[in-house]
């Protein structure tokens, strides 16, 4: 059994997840922690629960999901793991801050520790996350699926009753359509959906109510 703690971060209310099991090893998914109190809350949770972070994973390269990469490296020594197709985003986070938000931010960039690809596995404790690439929102968007817990982390590909935008640099509606088809074809209906923004859902509910998935 895994424990999943959600932290809502930064002005865009991005969901950062800390996922652990009874071994106390954990992974941090999409660390968008920006404000000091957000970083403190995450650190306090890890310390108070005696957790050992072993992976920092980004579902894609947009800044709101990666504000905290440098902080995580300084605090826990972890380098972000992300799909190679988003290298143009993840390696230029400060440029994103300027171009998208009109602000200058220092010390938000950090070295990439591993370039992920479709089918890769990420292990922590007694559990495994499988990487499923889901381009569309960005070229390197990916979903992380924990089969043992019937849970997936969808980033900004699939939301409760919605999907991610495709009009940003590198986005593609055609690729998004194919990614959504792959998700519903490969994941069981009982799979819990934990997205990059907003509340959780299930594949079954999305098939029934999400206008982008209803046939």
FIDO-455420 format. One record per residue (C-alpha): residue number from 1; residue in three letters; x, y, z. Coordinates in Angstrom, 3 decimals. Layout:
<sites>
NUM;ALA;X;Y;Z $
...
</sites>
This chain:
<sites>
1;UNK;0.000;0.000;0.000 $
2;UNK;1.211;3.494;-0.813 $
3;UNK;0.666;6.763;1.000 $
4;UNK;0.027;9.725;-1.263 $
5;UNK;0.351;13.270;0.021 $
6;UNK;-0.736;16.113;-2.242 $
7;UNK;0.684;19.617;-1.953 $
8;UNK;-1.002;22.406;-3.902 $
9;UNK;1.735;24.753;-5.050 $
10;UNK;2.447;28.135;-6.610 $
11;UNK;-0.011;30.650;-8.087 $
12;UNK;-1.220;28.107;-10.662 $
13;UNK;-2.311;25.672;-7.908 $
14;UNK;-0.246;22.823;-9.277 $
15;UNK;-0.411;19.428;-7.586 $
16;UNK;2.867;18.055;-6.232 $
17;UNK;2.735;14.498;-4.876 $
18;UNK;4.916;12.664;-2.375 $
19;UNK;4.346;8.925;-2.754 $
20;UNK;5.752;6.498;-0.183 $
21;UNK;5.263;2.964;1.118 $
22;UNK;6.057;1.105;4.315 $
23;UNK;9.785;0.969;3.467 $
24;UNK;9.809;4.785;3.934 $
25;UNK;11.290;5.324;0.475 $
26;UNK;9.379;7.903;-1.520 $
27;UNK;9.200;9.662;-4.853 $
28;UNK;8.382;13.326;-5.390 $
29;UNK;6.293;13.991;-8.485 $
30;UNK;6.068;17.450;-10.088 $
31;UNK;7.629;19.628;-7.415 $
32;UNK;6.087;22.999;-8.146 $
33;UNK;6.902;24.372;-4.693 $
34;UNK;7.596;28.069;-5.178 $
35;UNK;6.843;29.992;-1.995 $
36;UNK;8.944;29.386;1.157 $
37;UNK;5.982;27.983;3.076 $
38;UNK;5.319;25.447;0.312 $
39;UNK;8.888;24.224;0.452 $
40;UNK;8.797;24.074;4.249 $
41;UNK;5.558;22.075;4.214 $
42;UNK;7.045;19.463;1.894 $
43;UNK;10.303;19.218;3.841 $
44;UNK;8.440;18.969;7.154 $
45;UNK;6.233;16.177;5.820 $
46;UNK;9.247;14.177;4.649 $
47;UNK;11.186;14.703;7.888 $
48;UNK;8.298;14.076;10.278 $
49;UNK;7.423;10.823;8.531 $
50;UNK;11.073;9.673;8.324 $
51;UNK;10.832;9.356;4.564 $
52;UNK;13.752;8.855;2.208 $
53;UNK;13.235;10.573;-1.165 $
54;UNK;14.835;8.492;-3.918 $
55;UNK;13.408;10.041;-7.106 $
56;UNK;12.252;13.468;-8.299 $
57;UNK;10.059;13.043;-11.379 $
58;UNK;8.468;15.604;-13.675 $
59;UNK;5.513;14.608;-15.838 $
60;UNK;6.561;17.359;-18.242 $
61;UNK;8.782;20.401;-18.489 $
62;UNK;6.489;23.330;-17.750 $
63;UNK;7.697;25.695;-15.061 $
64;UNK;4.732;25.341;-12.704 $
65;UNK;5.617;21.659;-12.276 $
66;UNK;9.325;22.343;-11.795 $
67;UNK;9.663;25.485;-9.671 $
68;UNK;11.066;23.351;-6.837 $
69;UNK;13.696;21.322;-8.692 $
70;UNK;16.671;23.308;-7.395 $
71;UNK;15.221;23.276;-3.877 $
72;UNK;14.796;19.480;-3.977 $
73;UNK;18.367;19.060;-5.157 $
74;UNK;19.690;21.240;-2.336 $
75;UNK;17.477;19.576;0.278 $
76;UNK;17.636;15.926;-0.783 $
77;UNK;20.314;15.672;-3.492 $
78;UNK;17.891;14.531;-6.205 $
79;UNK;18.061;15.548;-9.848 $
80;UNK;14.871;15.667;-11.872 $
81;UNK;13.890;12.795;-14.178 $
82;UNK;11.864;13.804;-17.239 $
83;UNK;11.329;12.763;-20.850 $
84;UNK;13.981;13.914;-23.310 $
85;UNK;11.441;15.484;-25.665 $
86;UNK;10.907;18.257;-23.112 $
87;UNK;14.577;19.188;-22.893 $
88;UNK;13.848;22.557;-24.538 $
89;UNK;11.574;23.369;-21.595 $
90;UNK;13.275;21.797;-18.591 $
91;UNK;16.674;23.258;-19.432 $
92;UNK;15.322;26.807;-19.749 $
93;UNK;13.018;27.289;-16.776 $
94;UNK;14.159;30.857;-16.175 $
95;UNK;13.305;31.703;-19.783 $
96;UNK;9.844;30.198;-19.241 $
97;UNK;9.389;32.428;-16.210 $
98;UNK;10.192;35.471;-18.298 $
99;UNK;8.229;34.468;-21.399 $
100;UNK;5.112;33.046;-19.717 $
101;UNK;4.868;35.046;-16.506 $
102;UNK;6.934;38.142;-17.212 $
103;UNK;9.019;37.622;-14.087 $
104;UNK;12.694;37.089;-13.374 $
105;UNK;13.428;34.051;-11.184 $
106;UNK;16.859;32.879;-10.169 $
107;UNK;17.927;29.475;-8.904 $
108;UNK;14.980;27.533;-10.297 $
109;UNK;16.980;25.480;-12.796 $
110;UNK;18.658;22.209;-11.860 $
111;UNK;20.530;19.517;-13.726 $
112;UNK;18.583;16.614;-15.202 $
113;UNK;19.510;13.297;-13.617 $
114;UNK;17.821;10.940;-16.075 $
115;UNK;16.055;11.239;-19.384 $
116;UNK;12.964;9.046;-19.307 $
117;UNK;11.339;7.204;-22.196 $
118;UNK;8.183;5.220;-22.794 $
119;UNK;8.200;1.911;-20.913 $
120;UNK;10.809;2.908;-18.344 $
121;UNK;10.212;1.903;-14.746 $
122;UNK;10.927;3.892;-11.596 $
123;UNK;11.269;1.892;-8.404 $
124;UNK;10.868;3.005;-4.808 $
125;UNK;10.488;0.695;-1.844 $
126;UNK;8.258;-2.205;-2.858 $
127;UNK;6.552;-0.329;-5.680 $
128;UNK;7.132;0.557;-9.308 $
129;UNK;5.923;3.376;-11.512 $
130;UNK;5.764;2.735;-15.241 $
131;UNK;6.380;5.612;-17.630 $
132;UNK;3.822;6.021;-20.427 $
133;UNK;4.628;8.869;-22.781 $
134;UNK;1.559;10.984;-23.551 $
135;UNK;2.597;13.800;-25.912 $
136;UNK;0.138;16.534;-26.714 $
137;UNK;0.313;19.077;-23.920 $
138;UNK;4.078;19.058;-24.476 $
139;UNK;6.202;16.736;-26.638 $
140;UNK;7.632;15.049;-23.535 $
141;UNK;4.515;14.734;-21.413 $
142;UNK;4.250;11.424;-19.579 $
143;UNK;1.942;9.507;-17.289 $
144;UNK;3.228;7.514;-14.307 $
145;UNK;1.277;4.331;-13.605 $
146;UNK;1.444;2.288;-10.422 $
147;UNK;-0.252;-0.958;-11.403 $
148;UNK;-0.156;-2.442;-7.898 $
149;UNK;-2.208;0.465;-6.556 $
150;UNK;-4.374;1.059;-9.640 $
151;UNK;-3.209;4.690;-9.625 $
152;UNK;-1.822;6.978;-12.309 $
153;UNK;-0.309;10.448;-12.197 $
154;UNK;-1.320;12.174;-15.409 $
155;UNK;0.361;15.575;-15.178 $
156;UNK;-1.372;18.010;-17.510 $
157;UNK;-2.565;15.404;-20.007 $
158;UNK;-5.790;14.300;-18.318 $
159;UNK;-7.750;16.260;-15.716 $
160;UNK;-11.047;15.578;-14.004 $
161;UNK;-13.593;16.246;-16.775 $
162;UNK;-10.998;17.990;-18.938 $
163;UNK;-7.609;17.694;-20.635 $
164;UNK;-4.469;19.770;-20.942 $
165;UNK;-4.039;22.644;-23.368 $
166;UNK;-2.310;21.997;-26.671 $
167;UNK;-1.663;25.580;-27.759 $
168;UNK;1.643;26.056;-25.935 $
169;UNK;5.008;25.715;-27.670 $
170;UNK;5.397;22.085;-28.736 $
171;UNK;1.769;21.191;-28.077 $
172;UNK;-0.242;19.116;-30.541 $
173;UNK;-3.957;18.348;-30.642 $
174;UNK;-3.369;15.359;-32.895 $
175;UNK;-0.850;13.876;-30.465 $
176;UNK;-3.146;14.618;-27.534 $
177;UNK;-5.982;12.705;-29.196 $
178;UNK;-3.753;9.675;-29.687 $
179;UNK;-2.411;9.872;-26.132 $
180;UNK;-5.936;9.924;-24.701 $
181;UNK;-6.856;6.882;-26.794 $
182;UNK;-3.794;5.048;-25.485 $
183;UNK;-4.598;5.915;-21.875 $
184;UNK;-8.149;4.587;-21.940 $
185;UNK;-7.083;1.540;-23.952 $
186;UNK;-4.248;0.537;-21.619 $
187;UNK;-5.443;1.512;-18.137 $
188;UNK;-8.210;-0.349;-16.278 $
189;UNK;-11.409;1.570;-15.635 $
190;UNK;-10.896;1.414;-11.866 $
191;UNK;-7.600;3.297;-12.153 $
192;UNK;-7.442;6.398;-9.938 $
193;UNK;-6.414;9.520;-11.834 $
194;UNK;-4.246;12.037;-9.976 $
195;UNK;-3.613;14.995;-12.225 $
196;UNK;-1.358;18.020;-12.239 $
197;UNK;-4.176;20.383;-11.300 $
198;UNK;-7.538;19.894;-9.653 $
199;UNK;-9.201;16.942;-7.877 $
200;UNK;-8.772;13.232;-8.465 $
201;UNK;-10.940;11.092;-10.690 $
202;UNK;-11.020;7.596;-12.206 $
203;UNK;-10.709;6.326;-15.750 $
204;UNK;-14.293;5.047;-15.516 $
205;UNK;-15.629;8.478;-14.555 $
206;UNK;-13.642;10.170;-17.305 $
207;UNK;-14.969;7.767;-19.905 $
208;UNK;-18.481;8.542;-18.747 $
209;UNK;-18.331;12.289;-18.155 $
210;UNK;-15.253;13.815;-19.810 $
211;UNK;-16.428;15.387;-23.098 $
212;UNK;-13.022;14.730;-24.680 $
213;UNK;-13.242;10.989;-24.001 $
214;UNK;-16.917;10.276;-24.626 $
215;UNK;-17.463;8.564;-27.957 $
</sites>
